[in-house]
Amino acid sequence: MNFAIEDSAEQGAFRAEVRAFLDANVPAGIEHMADPCDMSLEQYQMRRELGRRLGAKGWLYPSMPKQYGGGDLSAEKVAILADEMSRIGLALPPYYDAGGRMGAPTILVWGTEEHKNRFLPPICKGEVRTWQLLTEPGAGSDLAGIKTTAIRDGDVYVVNGQKMYVGSSHGADQSWTIVVTDPKGERHKNLSWLMIPMDLPGITVQPMDLLATGGEGGSGCGVKNAVFFDNVRVPAANLVGGENNGWKVATTHLEVEHGGMGRLADRRAISDFINVCKEKQDGWAIADDPDAREEIVNLYIESEITRLFALRNHWLAHSGQPRSYRSEEHTSELQS
């Protein structure tokens, strides 16, 4: 049984274009550290520059509309981009920007045309990096339990509170967050979705002393921060989706987060692991052991199955189809 996915002629030509671009534009000095919390400022700046070059082609956020700085690419071309980035040990984007990956699609769905024109091009072109600010000391998986407030005062919201486990090293230009805009309102109906410039007075970013959480490039980072807001005055025009409608807006970024795209960029990790197992030390390699070889094969199979399921979920999401575990034939049989 052959599970390989072969490119069509058009897909093959696009893959060749992407590979040639990466060969010409990825700095030779980029390192692929096991723990991104070790990323130096120099390494970060290399990745930001690569991000800007990708953004100039519309490839940094390739599924976003061209008018907002994206590539407006089909699902299969987005997957090819992710695959080719993974081949060289990078992700899209090539630096931590979870805020952009989830915030940009949310603005596209819920933002006004002014919001889209103001916020999306800088994100899609790699000119700004964004963080998502969700978790609080008393609210993690229960997002509706947050306490950070944003109280309207004329043409601004005054923000007070704390967010935790945020971002990575080297800062961010903007952040989006969920805030309480109606402290006396009904749960889930008292929240709003707010875009916050990180250079506003009253914002303090404090690194947290944590064990590294792993991940590479855009998929995670061992460095996390606490962000404190002390009477931060945010323009009211930065509220996206309407006041006290933040819970509905949040469902969009959560859907993006669970869309499966992140698992498309894990191919190099398993490949590097297999190569390590094949390296000989004192004339012997881990892969020489039959039991170890069997486990390595099982690990490879499981990783490929996971990647293929992620590819399927990515395709279903972009084609507007329900994400079901059943085949179309099986579903039709059950319906009949």
N, C-alpha and C positions, 0 to 999 in steps of 0.2 A: 504494500500500500504506500503510495507516494503522496506526502502531504506538502511537497514543495510548491511554492507559488512562483510562477514564471511571469516575467514582464511581457506585456505586449510590445509591439514595435514602438508605439508612442511612449509607453512607460519606460522602455529601455533607453530611448533618446533623452528623456527627462532625467533619468538616473545618471546618464553620462554627463549631462550638463551640470547637475548638482555636484558630481564627483570632481569634475574639472574646476568648478568654482571653489570647492573646499581645498583642493590641492593648491590653488593659487592664493587663497585668502586666509587659511588657518595658520597663525604664527607657529614657526617651528619650535618655539620655546614653551608652548603650552604644556603644562604638566597635568597628569591624571592621577592626582593623589587619592589615596583610599579614603581619607577623611577631609571633606571640603573645608572644615574649620581651620585647616592648616594653610588655606589659600592666602598667599601674600597679596599685598596691594598691587604689585606688578602683575601677578597672574590674573587678578580680577580685572585690571585695566585691559589686559590682552583680550579677555573674553568679552568685555564691553565693546571694544573696538570691533571684534568679530560680529557681535550682535548688531552694531550699527551697519556693517557691510551687508549682513543678511537683511536687515530692515530696509536698506536702500533698494533691494530687489523684491521686497514684499515677502521675504521668506522667513522673517523672524516670527511673525504670526500669520502663517500662510493661508489660513482659512478665513481670515478677516477680509471684508470688502476692500477693494483697491482704493476707493475714495477716502478711506480712513487710514491708509498706509499698509494694508495687508496685501496678500497675493491673490485672494479670491480663487484659490486652487481647489481642485477636486479632492475628494477624500483619498483616492489612491496616490495622488501626487504628494499630499501631506504625509502619508505613510512612508513614501519613498524618501522624502526629506528626513524624517525621523530615523529611518533605517540607515541612511548614509551618515547622519550625524553620529549614530550609535557605533557605526563601523570604526570611527576614529576616536571613540570614547567620549563623545560630547552629547548634549541634549539640546532641544529647542525649548526655550532660549539656552544659550551656552553658559548662563549664570543663573543664580537663584532669582526668580521673578514670579513666584507663585501668585503674587498679587496681580500681576499683569495677565497671567494665563487665565485666571478666573474673573478678574475685575473687568478686563476689556470686553469679553462676551456679555457680561452682565450690563455694562453701559450700553452695548449695542442693542440689547433687548429693551431696557427700561429707560435709557436716557433720552432726553430731548435732542433735537438736531443740534442745538447749541452744545449740549454735553458731548455728543459724539465728535463734533468738529474740534472741540477744545481738548478733550482728554485722550481720544483714541490715536491720532497720528503720532504724538510723541512716544506713546507706549509701543505702537507697532513698528516704529522706525528705530527703536532702541535708544531714543534720546533721554528717556527717564526710566528709572526702575521703581517698581511699586511693591509695597508690602500689603498683606492682608492682616488686619488686627481683629481677632475674634475672641480668643480664649482670655478669660479673666480669672483671678484667684478663686472666685466662687462659681464660675460658669465655664465648663469645658464642652462636653458633648451636649449639654443642655444650653444651647445658644440663646434661647428665649429668657434665660435667667441672668443675663448680663446686667450690670449696675452702672456702667459708664453713661453719663447723661449728656445731652446736647439740648440746651434750653434756648429757645428763640429770643433774641434781643435785637429787634429792628431787622437789619439786613444781614445779621450774623447769627450763628449758633455758638453758644458758650459751652465748651466741652470740658468735663471734669471726670476723671476716672483713671483706670489702669488696665492695660492689656499685657498678656504674657505669652512666652514662647513664640516670639515674633521674629521673622526674617532671618538674617544672617549677618555676616560682617560687612563692613564698608558702607553701611547706611542705605537709605532709600530717598528718592526725591518726593514721592507721594505715597500715601497709604489710604486704603479704604477700610471702613469699619462699620459695624452695627452699633448703634447708640440708642439710648432711651430718650425719646423726644416728648413723651407724655408719662411722667412718673406715676400719675394716678390712673393711667389707662389700663384697659384689659390686657392681660398677657397675650403676646403675639400681635396685638393691635396697637402697641405703644412704641414700636421700634422704627428706626429709619436707617437708610443706607447712605453713608456720607463719605465723600472724597476729601482727604485732608493733606494739604502741602506740609511736608515735614520740617520746613524751615520757619514755621510760625512760632512766635514767642509763647513760652509756657510748655513746650514739649521737651521732655527729657527721655533719652534712650539709654538704658543701663544694661550692659551685658549680664547674662545669667550664668552662674557657675554650674554647668551641667555636664554630664557625660555626653560624648558625641553620639548623635543619632544616625550617623551614616548618610549615604546618598552622594550623588555626584551631579555637578552642573545644576540644571534646573530642577532636579528631582528631590533635593533636600539639602540640609546642612546641619553640622553639629553645633554651630554657634546660634544661640537664640538670645533674645533680648526682652526686657520688660520696658514698656513704653508708658510714661506717665503724662497725663494731661492736667494742667493747672490753669483753669480759666482761659483756655485756648479759644480764640475768636476765629471761627471758620466761616467764610462767606456762605450765606444761605443758598446762593446759586450752585453750591457744590453738592446739594442734596439731590440724590438720584432716585426716581421712582415715586416721589410724592411723600409727604410727611405722614408718619405712622403706617407706612406701607412697606417697611423694611423687611418684614418676614417673608412677604411674597417675593421681593427682590432677591432675598438670600437664597430662595429655592433655585434660582437660576445658577448662581455660582456653585452651589452644592451639586447640581446636576452636572455641571462642567467638570467638577472635581472627581466625580464618580464615573466619568465617561469612558475610561479605559485607555486613554491615549498614552498615559505615562508608562504603561507596561510595554510599549512598542520600542522603547529605547534601552533595553537591558541586554542586548545581544553580546556586547563586548565583554561584559562582566563574566559571563559563563565561559566565553572563549578564553579570556585571560586565565581563569581558574584552571581550565583544562590544560593550558600550556604549562602552568606551574606544576601541575601533577605529572606532566611528562618530562620535566627537567630532572636530570640525573644528578644525584649527590653521592659521591663515593661509589659511582658505578651502579646506583640503584635509584629508581624513581617510584613515586607513589603508584603510578599507573602500571607498574610491573606486577603489582599484587592483583590477582584475579577478582577478589572481593571488592577491592577499591575500584577496579575498572567497571564492575557491574554498578556500583553506586554512582560513579561518574556518568555512566550512560543513562541511568535513571534520572539523574539530576538534569542532564541535557534535555531528555525527553519532556520532563515536567516543565522546564523553562520554555521550550518551544510550544507546548500546548497552551501555556499561559499567554505567551505572545500572540498565538493565533486566535485565542479567544478575545484578547484585547483588540486585535485587528478587526475581528468580527463586530465587536461592540462599537468600535470607532466607525465602521462602515454603516451599521444600522443607525447610529445616532445622526450621522451626516446625511443619510438618505431619508430620514424622517420615519423610520420603521420602528415598531415596538421591539424592545430587546427581550426576546424570549429564548429559552434554552431548547425549544423544540424546533425541528425542521419544519419548513412550510408544508411538506407532504404529511407529516405527523399531525400538524395543527389542523390541516384540512380533514384528515381522517376523523379526528376527535369532533370537529364541528359537524360532520355528516353523521 
